[in-house]
Amino acid sequence: MSKAEILGNIRRGLGRGEPTAQQRSAAESRLAAKADNLIPKRGQLPHDEQVKLFKDMAIEAAAEIIELDSTSEVPMAVSEWLHKMNIRELVSASNAELTEMDWSALGDIQRVERVAQVGDMASITSSFAGIAETGTLMLHSGSESPTTLNFLPDVHMVVLHKSTIVGPYEDAWKKLRAAHGGKMPRTVNMITGPSRSADIEQKLQMGAHGPRTLVILLIND
């Protein structure tokens, strides 16, 4: 079923006819304005407090946070974590930030740059932004960071810079639009903690629709 058919069914279900020229113009103006919604107070904090709130909310959502002083420390932190978990392969995004790191610290862990496949145990990507309001990561698709890396492996490791943390969702969307000249990437993923579901007998199941573990490598810059 096409998008036009779906929207047509919704319109008929609401008892509405085709929109008038005035209604179309009003809707287009509203979309173009990109006005903020009501922003809660916890999204209106100074940046240092936004970072603290992000960490608190992410940990509450069962994410693990490893704080680092610079990106040069990422390979060693990743190596130590993966060796502890007895994981010997890491599927990586191929964006410049990751490819320019010295990965020799991985030792016997093989790092490969490709899309994720069924059976992959761990992946690593960069994050576009962090949203303090809910401890959420914003990632978007691209040729150097396929969306499969965010969902197929059991472990998702994400590099996030403190400087990219914002308060509310509205600021993250503004940041994304500005970075892409007003256009949007094909896919934008909002990730809050590892995947979970309580749909089956009301029992919490981790990894129901994605990674069982989310590790945020938080860079102090």
Accessible surface in RSA format (square Angstrom, percent):
REM  Atomic radii and reference values for relative SASA: ProtOr
REM  Chains: A
REM  Algorithm: Lee & Richards
REM  Probe-radius: 1.40
REM  Slices: 20
REM RES _ NUM      All-atoms   Total-Side   Main-Chain    Non-polar    All polar
REM                ABS   REL    ABS   REL    ABS   REL    ABS   REL    ABS   REL
RES MET A   1   162.85  84.3  83.65  55.4  79.20 188.6  85.52  72.7  77.33 102.5
RES SER A   2    59.58  50.3  45.93  61.3  13.65  31.4  51.49 109.7   8.09  11.3
RES LYS A   3   157.94  77.1 148.41  91.1   9.53  22.7  91.66  82.5  66.28  70.6
RES ALA A   4    77.39  71.2  60.57  93.5  16.83  38.3  66.97  94.3  10.42  27.6
RES GLU A   5    95.14  54.6  89.21  67.5   5.93  14.1  38.32  74.1  56.82  46.4
RES ILE A   6    81.32  46.3  80.52  60.0   0.81   1.9  81.18  58.5   0.14   0.4
RES LEU A   7    94.58  52.7  91.95  65.8   2.63   6.6  91.98  64.6   2.60   7.0
RES GLY A   8     3.04   3.7   0.00   N/A   3.04   3.7   2.96   8.1   0.08   0.2
RES ASN A   9    66.44  45.8  56.76  54.9   9.68  23.3  24.89  59.9  41.55  40.2
RES ILE A  10    93.97  53.5  86.43  64.4   7.54  18.2  93.07  67.0   0.89   2.4
RES ARG A  11    64.05  26.9  61.53  31.4   2.52   6.0  18.43  25.2  45.62  27.6
RES ARG A  12   153.71  64.5 134.38  68.5  19.32  46.0  72.14  98.6  81.57  49.4
RES GLY A  13    69.78  86.1   0.00   N/A  69.78  86.1  36.93 101.3  32.85  73.6
RES LEU A  14   112.17  62.5  83.62  59.8  28.55  71.8  88.87  62.4  23.31  62.7
RES GLY A  15    70.45  86.9   0.00   N/A  70.45  86.9  35.82  98.3  34.63  77.6
RES ARG A  16   161.67  67.9 149.48  76.2  12.19  29.0  44.11  60.3 117.56  71.2
RES GLY A  17    56.73  70.0   0.00   N/A  56.73  70.0  37.97 104.2  18.75  42.0
RES GLU A  18   121.36  69.7  98.38  74.4  22.97  54.7  61.18 118.3  60.18  49.1
RES PRO A  19    48.43  35.3  35.12  32.0  13.31  48.4  37.52  31.0  10.92  67.8
RES THR A  20    78.34  55.7  70.84  71.8   7.51  17.9  75.06 100.8   3.28   5.0
RES ALA A  21    86.17  79.2  69.93 107.9  16.24  36.9  73.78 103.9  12.39  32.8
RES GLN A  22   149.79  83.8 140.49 102.7   9.29  22.1  48.39 103.0 101.39  76.9
RES GLN A  23   106.40  59.5  98.85  72.2   7.55  18.0  36.70  78.1  69.70  52.9
RES ARG A  24   124.81  52.4 120.79  61.6   4.02   9.6  37.92  51.8  86.90  52.7
RES SER A  25    61.94  52.3  59.25  79.1   2.69   6.2  26.62  56.7  35.32  49.5
RES ALA A  26    63.12  58.0  48.81  75.3  14.31  32.6  57.41  80.9   5.70  15.1
RES ALA A  27    53.42  49.1  45.76  70.6   7.66  17.4  52.58  74.1   0.84   2.2
RES GLU A  28   112.93  64.8 107.51  81.3   5.43  12.9  43.22  83.6  69.72  56.9
RES SER A  29    69.05  58.3  57.82  77.2  11.23  25.9  38.08  81.1  30.97  43.4
RES ARG A  30   193.92  81.4 182.58  93.1  11.35  27.0  63.30  86.5 130.62  79.2
RES LEU A  31   132.88  74.0 124.03  88.7   8.85  22.2 127.37  89.4   5.52  14.8
RES ALA A  32    73.93  68.0  50.31  77.6  23.62  53.7  55.66  78.4  18.26  48.4
RES ALA A  33    71.17  65.4  37.22  57.4  33.95  77.2  49.51  69.7  21.66  57.4
RES LYS A  34    98.31  48.0  77.64  47.6  20.67  49.2  55.67  50.1  42.64  45.4
RES ALA A  35    82.74  76.1  53.51  82.6  29.24  66.5  61.55  86.7  21.19  56.1
RES ASP A  36    65.60  45.9  38.22  38.0  27.37  64.7  15.50  36.5  50.10  50.0
RES ASN A  37   112.05  77.3  99.55  96.2  12.50  30.1  25.66  61.8  86.39  83.5
RES LEU A  38   176.03  98.0 148.66 106.4  27.36  68.8 154.02 108.2  22.01  59.2
RES ILE A  39    36.14  20.6  25.68  19.1  10.46  25.2  25.81  18.6  10.33  28.0
RES PRO A  40    47.14  34.4  35.93  32.8  11.21  40.7  47.01  38.8   0.12   0.8
RES LYS A  41   181.76  88.7 174.44 107.0   7.31  17.4 116.95 105.3  64.81  69.0
RES ARG A  42   103.44  43.4  97.13  49.5   6.31  15.0  36.12  49.4  67.32  40.8
RES GLY A  43     3.23   4.0   0.00   N/A   3.23   4.0   0.00   0.0   3.23   7.2
RES GLN A  44   116.13  64.9  81.71  59.7  34.42  82.0  35.16  74.8  80.97  61.4
RES LEU A  45    53.65  29.9  44.91  32.1   8.74  22.0  45.91  32.2   7.74  20.8
RES PRO A  46    84.56  61.6  71.14  64.8  13.42  48.8  83.73  69.1   0.82   5.1
RES HIS A  47    76.82  42.0  67.63  47.0   9.20  23.5  53.74  55.4  23.09  26.9
RES ASP A  48   119.15  83.5 108.90 108.4  10.26  24.3  33.54  78.9  85.62  85.4
RES GLU A  49    86.97  49.9  83.92  63.5   3.05   7.3  32.17  62.2  54.80  44.7
RES GLN A  50    21.80  12.2  21.80  15.9   0.00   0.0   0.00   0.0  21.80  16.5
RES VAL A  51    12.63   8.3  12.63  11.4   0.00   0.0  12.63  11.0   0.00   0.0
RES LYS A  52   124.95  61.0 124.49  76.4   0.47   1.1  93.84  84.5  31.11  33.1
RES LEU A  53    30.75  17.1  28.03  20.1   2.72   6.8  30.36  21.3   0.39   1.0
RES PHE A  54     0.00   0.0   0.00   0.0   0.00   0.0   0.00   0.0   0.00   0.0
RES LYS A  55    46.04  22.5  46.04  28.2   0.00   0.0  15.60  14.0  30.44  32.4
RES ASP A  56    66.66  46.7  59.18  58.9   7.48  17.7  24.33  57.3  42.33  42.2
RES MET A  57    47.68  24.7  45.20  29.9   2.48   5.9  31.84  27.1  15.85  21.0
RES ALA A  58     0.27   0.3   0.27   0.4   0.00   0.0   0.27   0.4   0.00   0.0
RES ILE A  59   101.95  58.0  92.96  69.3   8.98  21.7  92.96  66.9   8.98  24.4
RES GLU A  60   142.91  82.0 110.71  83.8  32.20  76.7  49.78  96.3  93.13  76.0
RES ALA A  61    17.06  15.7  11.31  17.5   5.75  13.1  16.90  23.8   0.16   0.4
RES ALA A  62    52.14  47.9  25.60  39.5  26.53  60.4  36.56  51.5  15.58  41.3
RES ALA A  63     8.00   7.4   0.22   0.3   7.78  17.7   0.47   0.7   7.54  20.0
RES GLU A  64    66.01  37.9  61.23  46.3   4.78  11.4  33.13  64.1  32.88  26.8
RES ILE A  65    31.91  18.2   6.01   4.5  25.89  62.4   6.01   4.3  25.89  70.3
RES ILE A  66    37.95  21.6  34.77  25.9   3.18   7.7  37.95  27.3   0.00   0.0
RES GLU A  67    90.48  51.9  63.95  48.4  26.53  63.2  28.06  54.3  62.42  51.0
RES LEU A  68    19.84  11.1  15.42  11.0   4.43  11.1  19.22  13.5   0.62   1.7
RES ASP A  69   100.83  70.6  89.24  88.8  11.59  27.4  23.84  56.1  76.99  76.8
RES SER A  70    44.17  37.3  42.27  56.4   1.90   4.4  37.84  80.6   6.32   8.9
RES THR A  71    40.74  29.0  39.47  40.0   1.27   3.0   8.04  10.8  32.70  49.4
RES SER A  72    91.25  77.1  61.85  82.5  29.40  67.7  54.76 116.6  36.48  51.1
RES GLU A  73    67.39  38.7  62.78  47.5   4.61  11.0  31.58  61.1  35.81  29.2
RES VAL A  74     0.00   0.0   0.00   0.0   0.00   0.0   0.00   0.0   0.00   0.0
RES PRO A  75     3.29   2.4   3.29   3.0   0.00   0.0   3.29   2.7   0.00   0.0
RES MET A  76    98.66  51.1  98.19  65.0   0.47   1.1  87.22  74.2  11.44  15.2
RES ALA A  77    12.01  11.0   6.29   9.7   5.71  13.0   9.95  14.0   2.05   5.4
RES VAL A  78     0.00   0.0   0.00   0.0   0.00   0.0   0.00   0.0   0.00   0.0
RES SER A  79     6.48   5.5   6.48   8.7   0.00   0.0   0.00   0.0   6.48   9.1
RES GLU A  80   109.87  63.1  99.33  75.1  10.54  25.1  41.67  80.6  68.20  55.7
RES TRP A  81    13.61   5.5   9.78   4.7   3.83   9.0  12.18   6.5   1.43   2.3
RES LEU A  82     0.00   0.0   0.00   0.0   0.00   0.0   0.00   0.0   0.00   0.0
RES HIS A  83    65.88  36.0  52.83  36.7  13.05  33.4  41.96  43.2  23.92  27.8
RES LYS A  84   146.11  71.3 110.45  67.8  35.67  84.9  80.37  72.3  65.74  70.0
RES MET A  85    95.80  49.6  73.94  48.9  21.86  52.0  66.53  56.6  29.26  38.8
RES ASN A  86   114.17  78.7  97.20  93.9  16.97  40.9  24.43  58.8  89.74  86.7
RES ILE A  87    12.81   7.3   9.88   7.4   2.93   7.1  12.81   9.2   0.00   0.0
RES ARG A  88    99.39  41.7  89.18  45.5  10.21  24.3  50.21  68.6  49.18  29.8
RES GLU A  89    62.36  35.8  59.91  45.3   2.45   5.8  23.28  45.0  39.08  31.9
RES LEU A  90     0.00   0.0   0.00   0.0   0.00   0.0   0.00   0.0   0.00   0.0
RES VAL A  91     1.31   0.9   1.31   1.2   0.00   0.0   1.31   1.1   0.00   0.0
RES SER A  92     1.30   1.1   0.00   0.0   1.30   3.0   0.00   0.0   1.30   1.8
RES ALA A  93     0.41   0.4   0.00   0.0   0.41   0.9   0.41   0.6   0.00   0.0
RES SER A  94    40.32  34.1  31.23  41.7   9.10  21.0  15.90  33.9  24.42  34.2
RES ASN A  95    26.58  18.3  26.58  25.7   0.00   0.0  17.91  43.1   8.67   8.4
RES ALA A  96    58.84  54.1  52.62  81.2   6.22  14.2  56.18  79.1   2.66   7.0
RES GLU A  97    49.16  28.2  35.21  26.6  13.95  33.2  33.19  64.2  15.96  13.0
RES LEU A  98     0.00   0.0   0.00   0.0   0.00   0.0   0.00   0.0   0.00   0.0
RES THR A  99    56.80  40.4  32.94  33.4  23.86  56.9  23.98  32.2  32.82  49.6
RES GLU A 100   142.45  81.8 106.78  80.8  35.67  84.9  47.53  91.9  94.92  77.5
RES MET A 101    21.77  11.3   6.65   4.4  15.13  36.0  12.93  11.0   8.84  11.7
RES ASP A 102   106.58  74.7  88.80  88.4  17.77  42.0  45.32 106.6  61.26  61.1
RES TRP A 103    28.92  11.6  19.25   9.3   9.68  22.7  20.05  10.7   8.88  14.4
RES SER A 104    89.88  76.0  59.81  79.8  30.07  69.3  54.41 115.9  35.47  49.7
RES ALA A 105    32.72  30.1  12.72  19.6  20.00  45.5  23.51  33.1   9.21  24.4
RES LEU A 106     5.15   2.9   5.15   3.7   0.00   0.0   5.15   3.6   0.00   0.0
RES GLY A 107    62.51  77.1   0.00   N/A  62.51  77.1  36.61 100.5  25.90  58.0
RES ASP A 108    99.02  69.4  66.66  66.4  32.36  76.5  51.73 121.8  47.29  47.2
RES ILE A 109     7.81   4.4   0.00   0.0   7.81  18.8   0.18   0.1   7.64  20.7
RES GLN A 110   104.64  58.5  97.72  71.4   6.92  16.5  36.28  77.2  68.36  51.8
RES ARG A 111    55.52  23.3  30.10  15.3  25.42  60.5   6.50   8.9  49.01  29.7
RES VAL A 112    32.29  21.2  28.09  25.4   4.20  10.1  32.29  28.1   0.00   0.0
RES GLU A 113    78.73  45.2  47.50  35.9  31.22  74.3  19.58  37.9  59.14  48.3
RES ARG A 114    75.31  31.6  58.74  29.9  16.57  39.5  51.84  70.9  23.46  14.2
RES VAL A 115    78.61  51.7  75.98  68.8   2.63   6.3  75.98  66.0   2.63   7.1
RES ALA A 116     4.72   4.3   0.00   0.0   4.72  10.7   0.00   0.0   4.72  12.5
RES GLN A 117    94.92  53.1  91.01  66.5   3.90   9.3  27.04  57.6  67.88  51.5
RES VAL A 118   141.11  92.9 113.99 103.2  27.12  65.4 116.00 100.8  25.11  68.1
RES GLY A 119    64.15  79.1   0.00   N/A  64.15  79.1  40.28 110.5  23.87  53.5
RES ASP A 120    15.17  10.6   8.11   8.1   7.05  16.7   3.35   7.9  11.81  11.8
RES MET A 121    92.99  48.2  88.44  58.5   4.54  10.8  65.86  56.0  27.13  35.9
RES ALA A 122     0.25   0.2   0.00   0.0   0.25   0.6   0.00   0.0   0.25   0.7
RES SER A 123     0.00   0.0   0.00   0.0   0.00   0.0   0.00   0.0   0.00   0.0
RES ILE A 124     0.00   0.0   0.00   0.0   0.00   0.0   0.00   0.0   0.00   0.0
RES THR A 125     0.00   0.0   0.00   0.0   0.00   0.0   0.00   0.0   0.00   0.0
RES SER A 126    27.15  22.9  17.22  23.0   9.94  22.9  17.28  36.8   9.88  13.8
RES SER A 127    13.39  11.3   0.00   0.0  13.39  30.8   1.28   2.7  12.11  17.0
RES PHE A 128    40.82  20.4  28.61  17.7  12.21  31.8  35.97  21.8   4.85  13.9
RES ALA A 129     0.00   0.0   0.00   0.0   0.00   0.0   0.00   0.0   0.00   0.0
RES GLY A 130     0.00   0.0   0.00   N/A   0.00   0.0   0.00   0.0   0.00   0.0
RES ILE A 131     0.00   0.0   0.00   0.0   0.00   0.0   0.00   0.0   0.00   0.0
RES ALA A 132     0.00   0.0   0.00   0.0   0.00   0.0   0.00   0.0   0.00   0.0
RES GLU A 133    22.29  12.8  22.29  16.9   0.00   0.0   0.00   0.0  22.29  18.2
RES THR A 134    36.36  25.9  33.63  34.1   2.72   6.5  33.63  45.2   2.72   4.1
RES GLY A 135     1.42   1.7   0.00   N/A   1.42   1.7   0.00   0.0   1.42   3.2
RES THR A 136     0.36   0.3   0.36   0.4   0.00   0.0   0.36   0.5   0.00   0.0
RES LEU A 137     0.28   0.2   0.28   0.2   0.00   0.0   0.28   0.2   0.00   0.0
RES MET A 138     0.00   0.0   0.00   0.0   0.00   0.0   0.00   0.0   0.00   0.0
RES LEU A 139     3.84   2.1   3.01   2.2   0.83   2.1   3.84   2.7   0.00   0.0
RES HIS A 140    49.01  26.8  38.60  26.8  10.41  26.6  28.61  29.5  20.40  23.7
RES SER A 141    23.58  19.9  15.82  21.1   7.76  17.9  13.43  28.6  10.15  14.2
RES GLY A 142    39.69  48.9   0.00   N/A  39.69  48.9  34.39  94.4   5.30  11.9
RES SER A 143   119.40 100.9  73.42  98.0  45.98 105.9  60.16 128.1  59.24  83.0
RES GLU A 144    89.79  51.5  88.81  67.2   0.97   2.3  23.87  46.2  65.92  53.8
RES SER A 145    23.43  19.8  21.53  28.7   1.90   4.4  16.00  34.1   7.43  10.4
RES PRO A 146    30.61  22.3  25.84  23.6   4.77  17.3  30.50  25.2   0.11   0.7
RES THR A 147    36.11  25.7  31.23  31.7   4.87  11.6  29.39  39.5   6.71  10.1
RES THR A 148    51.36  36.5  47.84  48.5   3.52   8.4  51.24  68.8   0.12   0.2
RES LEU A 149     0.00   0.0   0.00   0.0   0.00   0.0   0.00   0.0   0.00   0.0
RES ASN A 150     5.70   3.9   4.82   4.7   0.89   2.1   0.00   0.0   5.70   5.5
RES PHE A 151    79.08  39.6  73.71  45.7   5.37  14.0  73.71  44.7   5.37  15.4
RES LEU A 152    77.18  43.0  58.53  41.9  18.65  46.9  59.16  41.5  18.02  48.5
RES PRO A 153     0.38   0.3   0.00   0.0   0.38   1.4   0.00   0.0   0.38   2.4
RES ASP A 154    49.75  34.9  49.51  49.3   0.25   0.6   4.63  10.9  45.12  45.0
RES VAL A 155     9.15   6.0   9.15   8.3   0.00   0.0   9.15   8.0   0.00   0.0
RES HIS A 156     0.81   0.4   0.81   0.6   0.00   0.0   0.08   0.1   0.73   0.8
RES MET A 157     0.00   0.0   0.00   0.0   0.00   0.0   0.00   0.0   0.00   0.0
RES VAL A 158     0.00   0.0   0.00   0.0   0.00   0.0   0.00   0.0   0.00   0.0
RES VAL A 159     0.48   0.3   0.00   0.0   0.48   1.2   0.00   0.0   0.48   1.3
RES LEU A 160     0.00   0.0   0.00   0.0   0.00   0.0   0.00   0.0   0.00   0.0
RES HIS A 161    32.59  17.8  32.25  22.4   0.34   0.9  27.15  28.0   5.43   6.3
RES LYS A 162    33.91  16.5  33.91  20.8   0.00   0.0  11.83  10.6  22.08  23.5
RES SER A 163    72.95  61.6  46.96  62.7  25.99  59.9  36.72  78.2  36.22  50.7
RES THR A 164    26.51  18.9  26.30  26.7   0.21   0.5  26.42  35.5   0.09   0.1
RES ILE A 165     2.98   1.7   0.00   0.0   2.98   7.2   0.00   0.0   2.98   8.1
RES VAL A 166    24.41  16.1  22.12  20.0   2.29   5.5  24.41  21.2   0.00   0.0
RES GLY A 167     0.43   0.5   0.00   N/A   0.43   0.5   0.00   0.0   0.43   1.0
RES PRO A 168     3.55   2.6   3.55   3.2   0.00   0.0   3.55   2.9   0.00   0.0
RES TYR A 169    62.51  29.2  62.51  35.6   0.00   0.0  47.07  35.4  15.44  19.0
RES GLU A 170    30.00  17.2  27.30  20.7   2.70   6.4  15.25  29.5  14.75  12.0
RES ASP A 171    51.78  36.3  48.31  48.1   3.47   8.2  10.27  24.2  41.51  41.4
RES ALA A 172     0.00   0.0   0.00   0.0   0.00   0.0   0.00   0.0   0.00   0.0
RES TRP A 173    80.32  32.2  80.32  38.9   0.00   0.0  65.78  35.1  14.55  23.6
RES LYS A 174    89.34  43.6  83.97  51.5   5.37  12.8  56.81  51.1  32.53  34.7
RES LYS A 175    71.05  34.7  61.80  37.9   9.25  22.0  30.19  27.2  40.87  43.5
RES LEU A 176     0.00   0.0   0.00   0.0   0.00   0.0   0.00   0.0   0.00   0.0
RES ARG A 177    48.89  20.5  48.51  24.7   0.38   0.9  12.75  17.4  36.14  21.9
RES ALA A 178    84.99  78.1  50.49  77.9  34.49  78.5  62.96  88.7  22.03  58.3
RES ALA A 179    64.54  59.3  22.54  34.8  42.00  95.6  34.60  48.7  29.94  79.3
RES HIS A 180    65.04  35.5  47.73  33.2  17.31  44.3  44.73  46.1  20.31  23.6
RES GLY A 181    70.09  86.4   0.00   N/A  70.09  86.4  41.13 112.9  28.95  64.8
RES GLY A 182    49.30  60.8   0.00   N/A  49.30  60.8  26.85  73.7  22.46  50.3
RES LYS A 183   161.42  78.7 156.04  95.7   5.38  12.8 103.91  93.5  57.51  61.3
RES MET A 184    87.02  45.1  58.53  38.7  28.50  67.8  58.45  49.7  28.57  37.9
RES PRO A 185    22.58  16.5   3.20   2.9  19.39  70.5  14.01  11.6   8.57  53.3
RES ARG A 186   237.99  99.9 194.41  99.1  43.58 103.8  76.40 104.4 161.60  97.9
RES THR A 187    44.37  31.6  40.76  41.3   3.61   8.6  24.44  32.8  19.93  30.1
RES VAL A 188    36.78  24.2  10.44   9.4  26.34  63.5  10.44   9.1  26.34  71.4
RES ASN A 189    18.89  13.0  16.81  16.2   2.08   5.0   2.90   7.0  15.99  15.5
RES MET A 190    67.84  35.1  37.43  24.8  30.41  72.4  37.43  31.8  30.41  40.3
RES ILE A 191    19.30  11.0  16.41  12.2   2.89   7.0  19.13  13.8   0.17   0.5
RES THR A 192    59.72  42.5  41.12  41.7  18.60  44.3  31.32  42.1  28.41  42.9
RES GLY A 193     5.48   6.8   0.00   N/A   5.48   6.8   0.00   0.0   5.48  12.3
RES PRO A 194     6.62   4.8   1.55   1.4   5.07  18.4   3.54   2.9   3.08  19.2
RES SER A 195    23.03  19.5   9.96  13.3  13.08  30.1  19.06  40.6   3.97   5.6
RES ARG A 196    86.18  36.2  68.36  34.8  17.82  42.4  38.41  52.5  47.77  28.9
RES SER A 197    16.51  14.0   8.93  11.9   7.59  17.5  13.22  28.2   3.29   4.6
RES ALA A 198    41.96  38.6  34.60  53.4   7.36  16.7  35.16  49.5   6.80  18.0
RES ASP A 199   122.20  85.6  95.61  95.2  26.59  62.9  29.42  69.2  92.77  92.5
RES ILE A 200   117.53  66.9 113.41  84.5   4.12   9.9 117.03  84.3   0.50   1.4
RES GLU A 201   134.46  77.2 103.21  78.1  31.24  74.4  49.87  96.5  84.59  69.1
RES GLN A 202   151.79  84.9 127.57  93.2  24.21  57.6  56.46 120.2  95.32  72.3
RES LYS A 203   125.61  61.3 121.71  74.7   3.89   9.3  75.46  67.9  50.14  53.4
RES LEU A 204   107.40  59.8  80.21  57.4  27.19  68.4  80.21  56.3  27.19  73.2
RES GLN A 205    78.49  43.9  77.13  56.4   1.36   3.2  14.78  31.5  63.71  48.3
RES MET A 206    63.07  32.7  51.78  34.3  11.29  26.9  49.24  41.9  13.83  18.3
RES GLY A 207    20.07  24.7   0.00   N/A  20.07  24.7   0.26   0.7  19.81  44.4
RES ALA A 208    46.83  43.1  10.00  15.4  36.83  83.8  20.92  29.5  25.92  68.6
RES HIS A 209   137.18  75.0 108.75  75.6  28.43  72.7  92.25  95.1  44.93  52.3
RES GLY A 210    14.36  17.7   0.00   N/A  14.36  17.7   4.92  13.5   9.43  21.1
RES PRO A 211    10.99   8.0  10.98  10.0   0.01   0.0  10.99   9.1   0.00   0.0
RES ARG A 212   135.77  57.0 127.69  65.1   8.08  19.2  31.81  43.5 103.96  63.0
RES THR A 213    38.85  27.6  37.39  37.9   1.46   3.5  16.62  22.3  22.23  33.6
RES LEU A 214     3.22   1.8   3.07   2.2   0.15   0.4   3.07   2.2   0.15   0.4
RES VAL A 215     0.00   0.0   0.00   0.0   0.00   0.0   0.00   0.0   0.00   0.0
RES ILE A 216     0.56   0.3   0.56   0.4   0.00   0.0   0.56   0.4   0.00   0.0
RES LEU A 217     0.00   0.0   0.00   0.0   0.00   0.0   0.00   0.0   0.00   0.0
RES LEU A 218     0.17   0.1   0.00   0.0   0.17   0.4   0.00   0.0   0.17   0.4
RES ILE A 219     0.32   0.2   0.32   0.2   0.00   0.0   0.32   0.2   0.00   0.0
RES ASN A 220    82.39  56.8  69.10  66.8  13.30  32.0   4.47  10.8  77.92  75.3
RES ASP A 221    87.27  61.1  55.12  54.9  32.16  76.0  60.82 143.1  26.45  26.4
END  Absolute sums over single chains surface
CHAIN  1 A    12556.8       9922.4       2634.4       7043.1       5513.7
END  Absolute sums over all chains
TOTAL         12556.8       9922.4       2634.4       7043.1       5513.7
